[in-house]
Amino acid sequence: MAKDPVCGMEVNEETAKLKACYEGKTYYFCSEECAKAFKENPLKYTSSDDPCRRCGICC
């Protein structure tokens, strides 16, 4: 099971109808709303050890 990066709900990768690829990783979503939120601002929902990548502004 994958975790929807927006709401945290578990999503079955094999049956998920909504997904997006970002920086080489596939993300799965439970709803159109979550998929849309992710696509509008993927940096908000992806983790990174680089603090500049997290904020998306300083670098």
Secondary structure, DSSP 8 states (H G I E B T S, - for coil): -EE-TTT--EE-TTT-SEEEEETTEEEEESSHHHHHHHHH-HHHHS--S-HHHHHSS--
